[in-house]
Amino acid sequence: MKTVSLAAIILLLTGVGNLQPETGGEAQVLMRGLEVSDISVSSAIVSWVTDQKCSYNRVEVRPAAKDSVITFQDKYRIATYVHYVELTGLEPDSEYLYRIGSDTGTWDNQGEWYSFHTLQAQPQTMPRAIVCQVLDTYSEPLERVLVRIRAVKEGSEPSALRTVLTAKTGWWDTTYSTLLTTGGELYNAGRDDLLTVEYLVNYWSSYTDENLVLSGESSQNLDQVSIPVYDPGRGTKGDLTGDEAINIFDLLEMLKILSEQIPQPLDQRLAFAADLDSNGSVTIMDLLALLQMLSSAA
């Protein structure tokens, strides 16, 4: 099994390119990772992640030459960080403008709206599949992870982006022989082509594998991917090891931080757990607070 270090987590809390919501609810919602993918003659997929769980996730679409707007909603109606909306019934070879929304927040590219162009014709080929399972570091399956796939031929531009979601069991699959070029032609991905796969677990946790190689002959099972996940709603002060218990091992981690055996800046999960007084830094006061917690639990 391939295990990803904590350094693989991409934490973009301030996130370059984050767009502020046009309208705000009680708390401001931040968005990142917006992509339109899987563009065909009549459909596309729009996906993104937010720093708060949102349930009313939608994409408003209109033809570039018209004012009529159609709203598509995420079929997953439970509040979640990951948003995946299928656009259907589009016209071939047409430019569309779109904006997205989660709960009461709206992102519209500062009033310009985002855009994409549907394909003129849809090529066909025999399917060859890729299958993979995504787990967290406790070997639990990760559901509703955005999986973004591109094939790369030597000396060529990458294929157009494809986006799929993991199932409850953590599994995802796709047909790589039907990947397209950005112009809508078959990319003909096959043997020895590189495959780049990006995983967006939530707003804070993601991982990219750029070293996969296609077999090209038949369906291909990839090694399991293990991703450390940070979720501020699940973090615990004092649990430095992330094992959902506060004990002597957390004290040892705190000593390593203070003695600089663990270099700073810390990853976000560890920084949250170690900063017991929530003053933005890990100091001897946090060590004393942890000792007090251990003493109280004894």
C-alpha positions in Angstrom: 0.0 0.0 0.0 1.2 3.5 -0.8 1.3 5.8 2.2 1.4 9.5 1.8 3.3 11.6 4.4 1.6 14.5 6.2 3.6 16.8 4.0 1.4 15.7 1.1 -1.6 17.5 2.5 -2.2 20.8 0.6 -3.5 23.3 3.1 -4.8 26.4 1.3 -6.6 28.2 4.1 -5.7 31.6 2.6 -5.7 30.0 -0.8 -4.4 32.0 -3.7 -7.4 32.4 -6.1 -10.0 31.9 -3.5 -13.1 33.8 -4.5 -15.2 35.4 -1.9 -19.0 34.7 -2.0 -21.1 37.4 -3.6 -23.6 37.0 -0.8 -22.8 35.8 2.6 -24.6 33.8 5.3 -23.8 33.9 9.0 -20.2 32.8 8.2 -18.2 33.5 5.1 -17.7 30.4 2.9 -14.4 30.0 1.1 -14.1 28.0 -2.2 -11.2 26.4 -4.0 -10.5 23.7 -6.6 -13.1 24.8 -9.1 -12.9 22.8 -12.4 -15.2 22.0 -15.3 -14.4 18.6 -16.7 -15.8 15.6 -18.7 -17.0 18.0 -21.4 -18.9 16.2 -24.1 -21.3 17.2 -26.9 -24.2 17.6 -24.4 -22.8 17.5 -20.9 -20.1 18.5 -18.4 -19.2 18.2 -14.7 -18.5 21.1 -12.4 -16.8 20.4 -9.1 -15.3 22.4 -6.2 -14.7 22.2 -2.4 -15.6 24.6 0.4 -14.2 25.2 3.8 -17.6 24.7 5.4 -20.1 21.9 4.8 -22.8 23.2 2.5 -26.0 21.4 1.3 -27.5 23.7 -1.4 -24.9 23.3 -4.0 -25.7 24.4 -7.6 -24.4 25.6 -10.9 -26.3 28.2 -12.9 -25.7 27.9 -16.6 -26.7 30.0 -19.6 -25.7 30.0 -23.3 -23.2 32.8 -24.1 -25.6 34.3 -26.6 -28.8 34.1 -24.4 -30.1 35.4 -21.1 -32.0 32.2 -20.1 -30.4 30.5 -17.0 -30.8 26.8 -16.1 -29.9 25.7 -12.5 -28.4 22.3 -11.9 -28.1 21.0 -8.3 -25.7 18.5 -6.7 -27.7 15.2 -6.4 -26.0 14.7 -3.0 -28.3 16.7 -0.7 -26.4 16.1 2.5 -24.1 18.9 3.7 -20.5 18.2 2.5 -17.2 19.9 1.7 -17.1 18.3 -1.8 -19.4 19.4 -4.5 -20.0 17.6 -7.8 -22.7 18.8 -10.2 -23.6 17.2 -13.6 -24.7 19.5 -16.4 -26.9 17.8 -19.0 -29.0 18.6 -22.0 -26.5 21.1 -23.5 -26.2 21.9 -27.2 -23.2 20.6 -29.2 -20.4 23.0 -30.2 -21.7 25.8 -28.0 -20.2 28.2 -25.5 -21.8 28.3 -22.0 -21.3 30.7 -19.1 -21.8 29.5 -15.6 -21.5 30.4 -11.9 -21.6 28.3 -8.8 -23.3 28.5 -5.4 -23.2 26.8 -2.0 -25.9 27.6 0.5 -26.2 31.5 0.3 -22.7 32.0 -1.2 -22.2 32.6 -4.9 -19.0 32.7 -7.0 -19.3 34.3 -10.4 -15.7 35.1 -11.4 -16.1 38.7 -10.2 -19.1 39.2 -12.4 -17.6 37.8 -15.6 -19.0 34.3 -15.1 -16.9 31.2 -15.9 -17.1 29.6 -19.4 -16.6 26.3 -21.3 -17.4 25.0 -24.8 -19.2 21.8 -25.6 -17.7 19.4 -28.1 -18.8 19.3 -31.8 -18.7 15.5 -32.0 -18.2 12.6 -29.5 -15.6 10.0 -30.6 -15.9 6.4 -29.6 -13.4 3.7 -28.7 -13.2 0.4 -26.8 -13.1 0.9 -23.1 -10.2 0.1 -20.9 -10.7 0.8 -17.2 -8.7 1.9 -14.2 -9.8 0.9 -10.7 -8.5 2.2 -7.3 -9.4 2.5 -3.7 -8.8 5.6 -1.5 -8.4 5.2 2.3 -7.4 7.4 5.2 -4.4 6.7 7.4 -6.7 4.5 9.6 -7.5 2.3 6.6 -11.0 3.6 6.5 -12.5 4.2 3.1 -12.9 7.8 2.0 -16.3 8.7 0.4 -17.0 11.5 -2.0 -13.4 12.3 -2.8 -13.0 14.3 -6.0 -10.7 12.3 -8.3 -9.2 14.2 -11.2 -7.5 12.3 -14.0 -5.3 13.2 -16.9 -3.1 11.1 -19.2 0.2 12.4 -20.4 1.9 11.2 -23.6 5.6 11.9 -24.0 6.0 15.1 -26.1 2.3 15.9 -26.0 0.0 18.0 -24.1 -2.0 16.3 -21.3 -5.5 15.0 -22.0 -8.6 16.9 -21.0 -9.5 16.6 -17.4 -11.9 13.9 -16.1 -13.5 14.0 -12.7 -15.1 11.1 -10.8 -16.2 10.6 -7.1 -15.2 7.8 -4.8 -18.0 5.5 -3.6 -18.8 4.7 0.1 -16.3 1.9 -0.1 -13.6 4.4 -1.3 -13.4 2.8 -4.8 -13.4 4.8 -8.0 -13.1 3.8 -11.6 -12.9 5.4 -15.0 -12.4 4.4 -18.7 -9.0 5.8 -19.7 -9.2 4.9 -23.4 -12.0 7.4 -23.8 -10.0 10.3 -22.5 -10.1 13.2 -24.9 -7.9 16.0 -26.0 -8.8 19.6 -25.1 -10.1 19.8 -28.7 -12.5 16.9 -28.3 -10.6 14.2 -30.1 -9.7 10.8 -28.7 -6.5 11.1 -26.7 -5.7 7.4 -27.3 -4.2 6.9 -23.9 -2.4 3.6 -23.7 0.7 1.7 -22.7 3.5 3.6 -21.0 1.6 6.9 -20.9 1.8 8.6 -17.6 -1.4 9.1 -15.5 -1.8 12.0 -13.2 -4.4 11.6 -10.5 -5.3 14.4 -8.0 -7.4 13.6 -4.9 -9.4 16.4 -3.2 -10.7 15.0 0.1 -12.0 18.3 1.5 -11.0 21.9 1.5 -7.7 21.2 3.4 -6.6 17.7 2.3 -5.5 16.7 -1.1 -2.8 14.6 -2.8 -1.5 14.2 -6.3 0.2 11.1 -7.8 2.1 11.9 -10.9 4.1 8.7 -11.3 1.5 6.2 -12.5 2.1 4.4 -15.8 -0.7 2.9 -17.9 -0.4 -0.8 -18.9 -2.4 -0.1 -22.0 -3.6 -3.7 -22.6 -6.5 -4.2 -20.4 -8.2 -3.0 -17.2 -5.7 -1.8 -14.6 -6.0 -2.0 -10.8 -3.9 0.8 -9.1 -2.4 0.4 -5.6 -4.5 1.6 -2.7 -3.9 5.3 -1.9 -3.7 6.3 1.8 -4.3 10.0 2.5 -3.9 11.8 5.8 -7.1 13.9 6.3 -7.4 17.1 8.1 -10.9 18.2 9.1 -11.1 21.1 11.7 -14.5 19.8 12.8 -12.9 16.5 13.9 -9.6 17.8 15.4 -8.9 17.5 19.2 -6.7 19.7 21.3 -3.9 17.7 22.8 -4.2 14.7 20.4 -0.9 15.4 18.6 -0.6 11.8 17.3 -4.1 11.8 15.8 -5.0 8.5 17.4 -8.1 9.9 19.1 -6.5 9.5 22.6 -4.4 11.8 24.8 -1.5 10.0 26.4 2.3 9.9 26.9 2.8 9.7 23.1 1.2 13.1 22.7 3.6 14.5 25.3 6.6 13.0 23.4 5.4 14.7 20.2 5.0 18.1 22.1 8.6 17.7 23.4 9.8 17.0 19.8 8.2 20.2 18.6 9.6 22.4 21.4 13.1 20.9 20.9 12.7 21.5 17.1 13.1 17.8 16.3 9.8 18.4 14.4 10.4 21.5 12.4 8.0 24.3 12.1 5.8 25.4 10.5 3.7 22.4 11.5 1.0 20.9 9.3 -2.4 22.2 10.1 -3.7 19.2 12.0 -0.6 19.0 14.3 -0.6 22.8 14.8 -4.2 22.8 15.9 -3.7 19.9 18.3 -0.4 21.3 19.8 -1.6 24.9 20.2 -3.7 24.2 23.3 -4.1 27.9 24.3 -5.0 28.8 20.7 -2.6 31.8 20.6 -1.2 30.9 17.2 2.1 29.4 18.3 3.3 26.3 20.2 5.2 27.2 23.4 6.1 26.0 26.9 2.6 27.1 28.0 1.1 24.5 25.7 3.4 21.8 27.2 2.1 22.8 30.7 -1.5 22.7 29.5 -0.9 19.2 28.1 0.7 18.0 31.4 -2.4 19.4 33.2 -4.7 17.4 30.8 -2.7 14.2 31.4 -2.7 14.8 35.2 -6.5 15.3 35.2 -7.0 12.1 33.2 -4.8 10.0 35.5 
